[in-house]
Amino acid sequence: MKEIDMLAMARTNGFRLGNAQDRQGGTGCTVLVFPESAPCAVDVRGGGPASRESELLSPMAAASGIHAILLSGGSAFGLNASTGVMQYLEEQHIGFDTRICKVPLVVESCIYDLGCGDNVRPDAAMGYAACQASESGDFRQGCYGAGTGATVGKLCGPDYMMKSGLGAYAVQVGDLQVGAVVAVNAVGDVLDENGQILAGMRSRDGQGFADTRRVMLEEAGQTPTLFSQRAVGTTTNTTIGAVVTNGQFDKAQLKKIAALGSNGLVRTIRPVNTTADGDSLYAASVGSVSAELSLTGTIAAYVVEQAIRRAVRQAESMYGVPAYQ
């Protein structure tokens, strides 16, 4: 297994990646464009997702493929950005052919980044701009695209959180290629390969980590402390992403690959998939390589792990929130 460049994988397999963001505003979006359409499925494990057209991805739905996946900030307000993606695709004559016109099929998931920067929300213009950016491969990791306003370690409020961002990672095994793009905005902490915290909720003095799981387990039910007084129980956190493979799979098979890929979240974020998260992971097929499902899903989990860690390692301190760097 060897690492490959995510943008090179996209060019080779006929899909595109693009970012648009307002760094001062504290939000952005990331688009994956599939001009020829791609079978796609989604695995939703969080308790509070903000999403669009997810029912299209059901194996029972007639649509055999979709034309774009949009990852966005702005919470549910960010769903407006897909209007710009729809407009762009229609102008490019990309979509499901009907008697009247071609109708683009666009799915979207959003993170909650409200409160970062000037509190701007992604809109149709930003979604359109991300599609334009995909034409030249304008895609950066860290605090760009959907990761612009991403943060982690938020159980006890913004005073203790750290900056996160957008990460990508891809590998090749024989002819099989699998890549992932993930925006990391978790309530929990992000762990390195040895299970140590890379970024997450900081301690009271800001010099170390509080360990979100420890706080949950040891301080729950005790006399109110600084932590418990600031505890956040609302769904203002989410890790969203997409796995793409050149393996040939249908929607039912991709549903399992997405589920196996979500194991990458479990290995790197603690706690994860809580009622305070909206964790969602797409899986799309863009090729004709014959591949075994469980192998592909296992690789998917690995590239998701690495993409999550990159999102943290490439983030920079912004909006008064410190980062791993």
C-alpha positions as CSV (number, residue, x, y, z in Angstrom):
1,M,0.0,0.0,0.0
2,K,1.4,3.4,-1.0
3,E,0.2,6.9,-0.4
4,I,-0.9,8.9,-3.5
5,D,-1.9,12.5,-4.0
6,M,-5.6,13.1,-3.5
7,L,-5.8,15.6,-6.4
8,A,-3.8,13.3,-8.7
9,M,-6.3,10.5,-7.8
10,A,-9.2,12.9,-8.7
11,R,-7.6,13.8,-12.1
12,T,-7.0,10.2,-13.0
13,N,-10.5,9.1,-12.1
14,G,-12.5,11.9,-13.6
15,F,-13.8,13.8,-10.6
16,R,-12.8,17.2,-9.2
17,L,-12.1,18.8,-5.8
18,G,-12.5,22.4,-5.0
19,N,-12.6,24.8,-2.0
20,A,-14.1,28.2,-1.4
21,Q,-14.0,30.0,1.9
22,D,-14.2,33.3,3.7
23,R,-11.4,33.2,6.2
24,Q,-12.4,36.4,7.9
25,G,-16.0,35.2,8.0
26,G,-14.9,31.9,9.5
27,T,-16.6,29.4,7.1
28,G,-16.3,27.7,3.8
29,C,-17.2,24.7,1.7
30,T,-15.6,21.9,-0.2
31,V,-17.1,20.2,-3.3
32,L,-16.4,16.9,-5.0
33,V,-17.8,17.1,-8.6
34,F,-18.6,13.9,-10.6
35,P,-19.3,15.1,-14.2
36,E,-20.3,11.5,-15.3
37,S,-22.2,10.9,-12.0
38,A,-21.1,8.4,-9.4
39,P,-22.9,5.8,-7.3
40,C,-22.9,7.0,-3.7
41,A,-24.1,6.1,-0.2
42,V,-23.9,7.7,3.2
43,D,-23.4,6.4,6.8
44,V,-24.8,8.7,9.4
45,R,-23.8,8.0,13.0
46,G,-24.2,11.3,14.7
47,G,-27.3,12.5,16.5
48,G,-27.7,15.8,14.8
49,P,-26.9,15.8,11.1
50,A,-27.6,18.8,8.8
51,S,-27.9,17.2,5.3
52,R,-29.5,17.4,1.9
53,E,-30.9,14.8,-0.5
54,S,-29.8,11.8,1.6
55,E,-32.7,9.7,0.6
56,L,-31.3,9.7,-3.0
57,L,-28.6,7.5,-1.7
58,S,-30.8,4.7,-0.4
59,P,-30.4,1.5,-2.4
60,M,-34.2,1.7,-2.8
61,A,-34.1,5.1,-4.6
62,A,-34.1,5.1,-8.4
63,A,-31.1,7.4,-8.8
64,S,-28.1,5.4,-9.8
65,G,-25.6,8.1,-9.1
66,I,-25.1,11.7,-8.0
67,H,-23.1,14.6,-9.5
68,A,-21.7,16.4,-6.5
69,I,-21.0,16.0,-2.8
70,L,-20.8,19.3,-0.9
71,L,-19.2,19.6,2.5
72,S,-20.0,22.9,4.1
73,G,-19.9,25.1,7.2
74,G,-22.8,27.2,8.4
75,S,-24.9,24.5,10.1
76,A,-28.3,24.1,8.4
77,F,-27.9,27.6,7.0
78,G,-25.0,26.2,4.9
79,L,-27.4,24.0,2.9
80,N,-28.1,27.1,0.8
81,A,-24.6,26.6,-0.7
82,S,-25.9,23.6,-2.7
83,T,-28.0,26.0,-4.8
84,G,-24.8,27.4,-6.3
85,V,-23.5,23.9,-7.0
86,M,-26.8,23.2,-8.8
87,Q,-26.5,26.3,-10.8
88,Y,-22.9,25.6,-11.8
89,L,-23.7,22.0,-12.8
90,E,-26.7,23.1,-14.9
91,E,-24.6,25.6,-16.7
92,Q,-22.1,22.8,-17.5
93,H,-25.0,20.5,-18.7
94,I,-24.3,18.0,-15.9
95,G,-27.2,16.3,-14.4
96,F,-29.9,13.6,-14.6
97,D,-31.5,13.8,-18.1
98,T,-35.2,14.6,-18.1
99,R,-37.5,15.6,-20.9
100,I,-37.1,19.3,-20.1
101,C,-33.6,19.7,-18.8
102,K,-30.7,18.0,-17.0
103,V,-31.3,18.0,-13.2
104,P,-28.1,17.9,-11.1
105,L,-28.2,15.6,-8.1
106,V,-26.3,17.1,-5.2
107,V,-25.9,15.8,-1.7
108,E,-24.6,17.9,1.2
109,S,-23.7,17.8,4.8
110,C,-22.7,20.7,7.1
111,I,-20.7,21.3,10.2
112,Y,-21.6,23.9,12.9
113,D,-19.0,26.6,12.7
114,L,-21.3,29.6,13.7
115,G,-19.4,31.9,16.0
116,C,-16.1,31.7,14.2
117,G,-14.8,34.9,12.6
118,D,-17.5,37.3,11.4
119,N,-20.1,34.6,11.6
120,V,-20.6,34.4,7.8
121,R,-22.6,31.5,6.4
122,P,-21.9,29.7,3.1
123,D,-24.4,30.7,0.4
124,A,-25.1,29.9,-3.3
125,A,-22.2,32.2,-4.4
126,M,-19.7,30.2,-2.2
127,G,-21.0,26.9,-3.5
128,Y,-20.6,28.1,-7.1
129,A,-17.1,29.4,-6.3
130,A,-16.1,26.0,-4.9
131,C,-17.2,24.4,-8.2
132,Q,-15.2,26.9,-10.2
133,A,-12.2,26.2,-7.9
134,S,-12.4,22.5,-8.7
135,E,-11.7,23.3,-12.4
136,S,-8.1,24.2,-11.5
137,G,-7.8,21.8,-8.5
138,D,-7.8,24.7,-6.0
139,F,-7.9,22.5,-2.9
140,R,-6.0,23.0,0.3
141,Q,-6.0,21.2,3.6
142,G,-6.1,22.8,7.0
143,C,-8.3,25.8,7.6
144,Y,-9.7,26.0,4.2
145,G,-13.0,24.9,2.5
146,A,-15.3,23.1,4.9
147,G,-12.6,23.1,7.5
148,T,-12.2,26.9,7.7
149,G,-14.2,27.3,11.0
150,A,-13.8,23.7,12.3
151,T,-12.8,23.2,16.0
152,V,-12.5,20.2,18.4
153,G,-12.7,19.5,22.1
154,K,-15.9,21.5,22.8
155,L,-17.6,19.6,25.6
156,C,-17.1,22.4,28.0
157,G,-17.4,25.4,25.7
158,P,-15.2,27.5,23.4
159,D,-12.8,28.6,26.1
160,Y,-11.1,25.2,26.0
161,M,-11.5,24.1,22.4
162,M,-8.7,23.9,19.7
163,K,-8.6,24.6,16.0
164,S,-9.1,21.9,13.5
165,G,-9.7,21.9,9.7
166,L,-9.9,19.9,6.5
167,G,-7.8,16.8,5.8
168,A,-7.3,14.5,2.9
169,Y,-5.5,11.2,2.4
170,A,-5.4,8.6,-0.4
171,V,-3.6,5.3,-1.0
172,Q,-3.2,2.7,-3.8
173,V,-3.2,-1.1,-3.4
174,G,-2.5,-2.8,-6.7
175,D,-4.9,-1.1,-9.1
176,L,-7.3,-0.1,-6.3
177,Q,-7.3,3.5,-5.1
178,V,-9.2,4.9,-2.1
179,G,-9.1,8.4,-0.8
180,A,-10.9,10.5,1.9
181,V,-11.7,14.1,2.5
182,V,-12.8,15.0,6.0
183,A,-13.8,18.2,7.9
184,V,-13.2,17.6,11.6
185,N,-15.5,19.5,13.9
186,A,-15.9,17.1,16.8
187,V,-17.1,17.6,20.4
188,G,-14.4,15.1,21.4
189,D,-10.6,14.9,21.2
190,V,-8.5,13.8,18.2
191,L,-6.0,11.0,18.8
192,D,-2.6,10.2,17.2
193,E,-1.5,6.7,16.1
194,N,-0.5,5.8,19.7
195,G,-3.8,6.9,21.2
196,Q,-2.4,10.2,22.6
197,I,-4.4,13.4,22.2
198,L,-3.3,15.6,19.3
199,A,-5.9,18.2,19.7
200,G,-9.0,18.6,21.9
201,M,-10.3,20.1,25.1
202,R,-7.6,21.9,27.0
203,S,-7.0,21.9,30.7
204,R,-8.0,24.8,32.9
205,D,-4.5,26.4,32.7
206,G,-4.4,25.9,29.0
207,Q,-1.1,24.0,29.2
208,G,-2.3,20.5,28.6
209,F,-5.4,18.4,27.7
210,A,-8.3,17.9,30.0
211,D,-9.2,14.6,28.2
212,T,-12.9,14.9,27.2
213,R,-13.6,11.3,28.1
214,R,-12.1,11.6,31.5
215,V,-14.2,14.8,32.2
216,M,-17.4,12.9,31.1
217,L,-16.7,9.9,33.2
218,E,-15.1,11.4,36.3
219,E,-16.9,14.7,36.7
220,A,-20.4,13.7,35.7
221,G,-22.9,14.0,38.5
222,Q,-20.4,15.7,40.9
223,T,-20.9,19.1,42.5
224,P,-20.9,21.7,39.7
225,T,-17.4,22.5,38.6
226,L,-16.0,24.9,36.0
227,F,-16.3,22.2,33.5
228,S,-19.8,21.0,34.3
229,Q,-21.1,24.5,34.4
230,R,-19.9,25.1,30.8
231,A,-20.9,21.7,29.5
232,V,-22.4,21.7,26.0
233,G,-25.1,19.2,25.2
234,T,-26.5,20.6,21.9
235,T,-25.7,19.4,18.4
236,T,-23.1,22.0,17.6
237,N,-20.4,19.6,16.5
238,T,-20.0,17.3,13.5
239,T,-17.3,15.4,11.5
240,I,-18.3,15.0,7.9
241,G,-16.4,13.6,4.9
242,A,-16.4,11.5,1.8
243,V,-14.5,8.4,0.7
244,V,-13.9,7.9,-3.0
245,T,-12.7,4.8,-4.7
246,N,-12.0,3.6,-8.2
247,G,-13.4,0.2,-7.2
248,Q,-16.6,-0.7,-9.0
249,F,-19.5,-0.8,-6.4
250,D,-23.2,-0.1,-6.4
251,K,-25.1,1.9,-3.8
252,A,-25.8,-1.0,-1.5
253,Q,-22.1,-2.0,-1.4
254,L,-21.1,1.6,-0.9
255,K,-23.4,1.8,2.1
256,K,-21.2,-0.9,3.7
257,I,-18.0,0.8,2.6
258,A,-19.2,4.0,4.2
259,A,-20.0,2.2,7.4
260,L,-16.6,0.5,7.5
261,G,-15.0,3.9,6.7
262,S,-16.7,5.4,9.7
263,N,-14.6,3.1,11.8
264,G,-11.8,5.6,11.0
265,L,-13.7,8.2,13.1
266,V,-14.0,5.7,16.0
267,R,-10.3,5.1,16.0
268,T,-9.3,8.8,16.0
269,I,-12.0,10.8,17.8
270,R,-12.9,10.2,21.5
271,P,-15.8,10.4,22.2
272,V,-17.5,10.2,18.8
273,N,-20.9,9.7,17.3
274,T,-22.5,11.3,20.3
275,T,-25.9,13.0,20.4
276,A,-23.9,16.3,20.3
277,D,-22.4,15.3,16.9
278,G,-23.9,15.0,13.4
279,D,-21.2,12.6,12.0
280,S,-21.8,11.6,8.4
281,L,-19.6,9.9,5.9
282,Y,-20.3,9.5,2.1
283,A,-18.8,6.8,-0.1
284,A,-18.6,7.1,-3.9
285,S,-17.4,4.9,-6.7
286,V,-15.7,6.5,-9.7
287,G,-14.0,3.5,-11.5
288,S,-14.3,0.0,-12.8
289,V,-11.6,-1.8,-10.9
290,S,-12.7,-5.1,-9.5
291,A,-12.3,-5.0,-5.7
292,E,-13.4,-6.9,-2.7
293,L,-15.8,-5.0,-0.5
294,S,-14.4,-5.7,2.9
295,L,-10.9,-4.9,1.8
296,T,-12.0,-1.6,0.3
297,G,-13.9,-0.8,3.5
298,T,-10.9,-1.5,5.6
299,I,-8.7,0.8,3.5
300,A,-11.5,3.4,3.7
301,A,-11.3,3.3,7.5
302,Y,-7.5,3.8,7.2
303,V,-7.6,6.8,4.9
304,V,-10.3,8.4,7.0
305,E,-8.1,8.0,10.1
306,Q,-5.2,9.7,8.3
307,A,-7.3,12.5,6.9
308,I,-8.6,13.3,10.3
309,R,-5.1,13.6,11.7
310,R,-4.0,15.7,8.8
311,A,-7.0,18.0,9.4
312,V,-5.6,18.7,12.9
313,R,-1.9,18.8,12.1
314,Q,-2.4,21.2,9.2
315,A,-4.7,23.5,11.1
316,E,-3.5,26.9,12.2
317,S,-4.4,29.1,15.1
318,M,-7.3,31.4,14.1
319,Y,-10.1,33.4,15.7
320,G,-8.2,33.3,19.0
321,V,-8.3,29.5,19.1
322,P,-5.0,27.6,19.4
323,A,-4.0,24.8,17.0
324,Y,-1.7,21.8,17.1
325,Q,1.0,23.7,15.1
